């Protein structure tokens, strides 16, 4: 009896130590896991394009994959070319800000808003000054940020190279990922495992392609809106606001707040009632129209036809994931739920078949 208890204790300790070592191992290679995850998403997005190039244009498989990866690389380089000059320019402008003039502009804006709304006390400057962020703010953060940014360029390029390298093999060999996960299937259930994997891959590919198109459509609409009303850096702001839509429900809210702040900052010093307020109304009206287009056209096409789930079902899953895992949970909720749904549906269908056979017998 004592030997059995000792053996059980040692076995439990071995399991605990094994779990701790496994978690530590996952923690140490988290960057590799992130690279593989991003590469898998890129492969799912690029999969329809590779198929089109191979079957419609009759291009070799390797050439099709290289073209798709070059498209991704061009997008990445384009984003760098778009944002880096803006970051550098804004950093230089911050160092040249006339704080007194900025304070005067805020005071003037405060007075105009107060008169427009008919409010006696609305001290924006004092409210900003009393925040803990402003009181503890250190101007050294800007040069430190720039040093960190350029110091991390080497890591960024290593990550980009790793992602492209992994994506190349995932796109060129569609069975590579399947063979990697097939080891987890039970003997004799390989075909069923393959069927489930293919369903998940097709649904997730449709979802990520649809999500990319959603961001692209919003980016175009936001760019047009910001260019028409002469907001500074319209392309960069439009991309940021469109990209925020990957976070369901909260993303559009934060994007709207950012757009309001950028409209005000682009017209700081102008008259509030005759310039800033009308532009805010026009821009936010256009933003609301873009969101209506997204909610009633884009999202039903993405969530309804790609992942084959009801909007209420999606809302509840995103809400639960957000409560459990915050913003990250909201982002990955739909892909993870889609995979679980396919697996559960396959298992439940088998259960119904077994139950029917048992009842017939």
C-alpha positions in Angstrom: 0.0 0.0 0.0 2.8 2.4 0.9 4.6 1.7 -2.3 1.4 2.4 -4.3 1.0 5.7 -2.5 4.6 6.7 -3.1 4.3 5.7 -6.7 1.2 7.8 -7.1 2.8 10.8 -5.5 5.9 10.5 -7.7 3.7 10.1 -10.8 1.8 13.3 -9.8 5.0 15.2 -9.2 6.3 14.0 -12.6 3.2 15.3 -14.3 3.4 18.6 -12.5 7.1 19.0 -13.4 6.3 18.0 -17.0 3.5 20.6 -17.3 5.8 23.3 -15.8 8.6 22.5 -18.1 6.2 22.4 -21.1 4.8 25.9 -20.2 8.3 27.2 -19.7 9.3 25.8 -23.1 6.2 27.4 -24.7 7.1 30.7 -23.0 10.7 30.6 -24.4 9.6 29.9 -28.0 6.6 32.2 -28.0 8.1 34.3 -30.8 8.3 31.2 -33.0 4.7 30.3 -32.2 3.7 33.8 -33.2 5.7 33.5 -36.4 4.0 30.2 -37.3 0.5 31.7 -36.4 1.0 34.7 -38.6 2.4 32.5 -41.4 -0.6 30.2 -41.1 -3.0 33.3 -41.5 -1.0 34.5 -44.5 -1.2 31.0 -46.0 -5.0 31.0 -45.5 -5.4 34.4 -47.1 -3.0 33.6 -50.0 -4.5 30.2 -50.6 -7.3 31.4 -53.0 -4.8 33.5 -54.9 -2.4 30.6 -55.3 -5.2 28.4 -56.5 -6.3 31.1 -59.1 -2.7 31.5 -60.4 -2.2 27.7 -60.6 -5.6 26.6 -62.2 -6.7 29.7 -64.1 -3.4 31.2 -65.3 -1.6 27.8 -65.4 1.4 29.0 -63.6 3.8 26.6 -61.8 3.1 26.1 -58.1 6.4 27.6 -56.9 6.0 30.7 -59.1 2.4 31.2 -57.9 3.6 31.0 -54.2 6.4 33.4 -54.9 4.0 35.9 -56.5 1.7 35.8 -53.5 4.6 36.3 -51.1 5.8 39.2 -53.1 2.4 40.8 -52.8 2.5 40.4 -49.0 6.0 41.8 -49.0 4.9 44.8 -51.1 2.1 45.5 -48.6 4.5 45.3 -45.7 7.1 47.6 -47.4 4.3 50.0 -48.4 3.1 50.2 -44.7 6.7 50.9 -43.6 7.1 53.6 -46.3 3.8 55.1 -45.2 4.3 55.2 -41.4 8.0 55.6 -40.8 8.3 59.1 -42.4 5.1 60.2 -40.5 6.6 58.9 -37.2 9.9 60.7 -37.8 8.2 63.9 -38.9 5.8 63.9 -35.9 8.7 63.2 -33.5 10.6 66.2 -34.9 7.5 68.4 -34.7 6.9 67.4 -31.1 10.4 68.7 -30.2 9.6 72.0 -31.9 6.1 72.5 -30.3 5.6 76.0 -28.8 3.9 74.9 -25.6 2.6 78.3 -24.9 1.0 78.6 -28.3 -0.4 75.1 -27.9 -1.9 76.1 -24.5 -3.4 79.2 -26.0 -5.0 77.2 -28.8 -6.5 74.8 -26.2 -7.8 77.7 -24.2 -9.3 79.2 -27.2 -10.9 75.9 -28.2 -12.2 75.5 -24.6 -13.8 79.0 -24.7 -15.4 78.3 -28.0 -16.8 74.9 -27.0 -18.1 76.5 -23.7 -19.9 79.3 -25.5 -21.2 76.9 -28.2 -22.7 74.5 -25.6 -23.7 77.2 -23.1 -21.7 75.7 -20.3 -20.1 78.0 -17.7 -17.2 75.7 -16.5 -15.4 73.5 -19.0 -11.7 73.8 -18.3 -10.0 71.4 -20.7 -6.5 72.5 -20.0 -6.8 72.1 -16.3 -8.5 68.7 -16.7 -5.7 67.5 -18.9 -3.1 68.9 -16.5 -4.6 67.1 -13.5 -4.5 63.6 -15.2 -1.8 61.3 -13.8 -0.5 60.7 -17.3 0.4 64.4 -17.8 1.7 64.9 -14.3 4.1 61.9 -14.6 5.0 62.6 -18.3 8.6 62.6 -19.2 9.8 64.1 -22.5 12.6 61.6 -22.6 10.0 59.0 -23.7 10.2 60.3 -27.3 13.9 59.7 -27.9 13.7 56.5 -25.9 10.8 55.4 -28.2 12.8 56.2 -31.3 15.8 54.3 -30.0 13.7 51.3 -29.2 12.0 51.5 -32.6 15.2 51.6 -34.7 17.0 49.2 -32.3 14.3 46.7 -32.9 14.5 46.8 -36.6 16.8 43.9 -36.7 14.4 41.8 -34.7 11.5 42.9 -37.0 13.4 41.9 -40.2 14.3 38.5 -38.6 10.6 38.0 -37.8 9.5 39.1 -41.3 12.1 36.7 -42.9 10.9 33.8 -40.7 7.3 34.4 -41.5 7.9 34.6 -45.2 10.0 31.4 -45.1 7.4 29.5 -43.1 4.6 30.9 -45.4 6.4 29.7 -48.5 6.4 26.1 -47.4 2.8 26.3 -46.1 1.6 27.7 -49.4 3.7 25.5 -51.7 2.8 22.2 -49.8 -0.8 22.3 -48.8 -0.4 18.9 -47.0 2.5 20.1 -44.8 0.3 21.4 -42.0 -2.0 18.4 -42.3 0.8 15.9 -42.0 2.1 17.8 -38.9 -1.2 17.5 -37.0 -2.1 14.1 -38.4 0.1 12.5 -35.7 -2.6 13.4 -33.1 -5.2 11.3 -34.9 -6.1 7.8 -33.7 -5.2 4.8 -35.8 -7.9 4.2 -38.4 -9.4 7.7 -38.1 -6.9 9.4 -40.5 -9.5 10.0 -43.2 -12.0 11.5 -40.8 -9.3 13.7 -39.3 -8.3 14.9 -42.8 -12.0 15.7 -43.6 -12.3 17.8 -40.4 -9.0 19.6 -41.1 -10.0 20.5 -44.7 -13.3 21.9 -43.5 -11.6 24.1 -40.9 -9.0 25.2 -43.5 -11.6 26.2 -46.0 -13.8 28.1 -43.5 -10.8 29.9 -41.9 -9.5 30.8 -45.4 -12.8 32.3 -46.3 -13.0 34.2 -43.0 -9.5 35.7 -43.2 -10.0 36.7 -46.9 -13.3 38.3 -46.0 -11.7 40.1 -43.1 -9.0 41.4 -45.4 -11.6 42.7 -47.8 -13.5 44.3 -45.0 -10.4 46.2 -43.9 -9.7 47.2 -47.5 -13.2 48.5 -48.1 -13.2 50.5 -44.8 -9.7 51.8 -45.6 -10.9 53.1 -49.0 -14.0 54.7 -47.5 -12.1 56.3 -44.6 -9.4 57.6 -47.0 -11.9 59.3 -49.2 -13.7 60.8 -46.2 -10.5 62.2 -44.6 -9.1 63.5 -47.9 -12.4 65.4 -48.7 -12.3 67.1 -45.3 -8.5 67.8 -45.5 -7.4 65.9 -42.4 -3.7 65.6 -42.0 -2.1 62.2 -42.9 -5.4 60.8 -44.2 -4.0 57.5 -45.6 -2.2 56.6 -42.3 -5.2 57.5 -40.2 -7.6 55.6 -42.5 -5.4 52.5 -42.3 -5.2 52.7 -38.4 -9.0 53.2 -38.1 -9.8 50.4 -40.6 -7.3 48.0 -39.0 -8.9 48.5 -35.6 -12.0 46.8 -37.0 -10.3 43.4 -36.4 -11.4 43.9 -32.8 -15.2 43.3 -33.0 -17.5 46.0 -31.6 -14.8 47.8 -29.6 -12.6 48.5 -32.6 -15.1 50.7 -34.5 -15.7 52.7 -31.2 -12.0 53.4 -30.7 -11.6 54.2 -34.4 -14.4 56.8 -34.2 -12.8 58.4 -31.1 -9.4 58.6 -32.9 -11.0 60.1 -36.0 -12.6 62.8 -33.8 -9.3 63.6 -32.2 -7.5 63.8 -35.5 -10.1 66.1 -37.0 -9.8 68.4 -34.0 -6.0 68.3 -34.1 -5.9 69.1 -37.8 -8.0 72.2 -37.3 -6.6 73.3 -33.9 -6.7 77.1 -33.8 -9.7 77.4 -36.1 -13.1 78.6 -35.0 -15.0 75.8 -33.3 -18.6 76.8 -34.3 -17.9 77.6 -38.0 -15.0 75.2 -38.8 -14.3 72.4 -36.3 -17.9 71.5 -35.3 -19.3 71.3 -38.9 -16.3 69.2 -40.0 -16.8 66.9 -37.0 -20.5 66.5 -38.0 -19.6 65.7 -41.6 -16.7 63.4 -40.8 -18.7 61.4 -38.2 -21.7 61.3 -40.5 -19.5 59.8 -43.2 -17.9 57.5 -40.6 -21.4 56.3 -39.6 -22.3 55.6 -43.2 -19.1 53.5 -43.6 -20.0 51.6 -40.5 -23.5 50.9 -41.8 -22.1 49.6 -45.0 -19.7 47.4 -43.0 -22.4 46.1 -40.6 -25.1 45.4 -43.2 -23.1 44.4 -46.2 -19.5 43.4 -45.3 -20.0 41.5 -42.0 -23.0 39.4 -43.1 -21.0 38.2 -46.1 -17.9 37.4 -43.9 -19.6 35.9 -40.8 -22.6 34.4 -42.5 -21.1 32.8 -45.6 -17.6 32.2 -44.5 -17.9 30.7 -41.0 -21.6 29.8 -41.4 -22.7 31.2 -38.1 -25.7 33.3 -37.0 -24.9 36.9 -36.1 -26.4 36.4 -32.6 -24.2 33.3 -32.2 -21.1 35.3 -33.2 -22.0 38.2 -30.8 -22.4 35.8 -27.8 -19.1 34.1 -28.6 -17.2 37.4 -29.0 -18.8 38.7 -25.7 -17.8 35.6 -23.8 -14.3 35.6 -25.2 -13.9 39.3 -24.4 -14.9 38.7 -20.8 -12.5 35.8 -20.4 -9.5 36.9 -22.4 -10.0 40.6 -23.1 -9.1 42.1 -26.5 -7.0 39.1 -27.6 -9.9 36.8 -26.9 -12.2 39.0 -29.0 -9.8 38.9 -32.0 -9.3 35.1 -32.0 -12.8 34.2 -30.9 -14.3 33.6 -34.3 -11.4 31.5 -35.8 -11.2 29.3 -32.7 -15.0 29.0 -32.4 -15.1 28.0 -36.1 -12.6 25.2 -35.6 -14.3 24.0 -32.4 -17.7 24.0 -34.1 -16.5 21.9 -37.0 -14.9 19.4 -34.7 -18.0 19.2 -32.5 -20.3 18.8 -35.4 -18.2 16.0 -36.8 -18.1 14.2 -33.4 -21.8 14.8 -32.8 -22.7 13.4 -36.3 -20.7 10.2 -35.5 -22.5 10.0 -32.1 -25.9 10.2 -33.9 -24.9 7.5 -36.3 -23.7 5.2 -33.5 -26.9 5.8 -31.5 -29.1 5.1 -34.6 -27.2 1.8 -35.3 -27.5 0.8 -31.6 -31.3 1.6 -31.6 -31.8 -0.4 -34.8 -30.0 -3.4 -33.4 
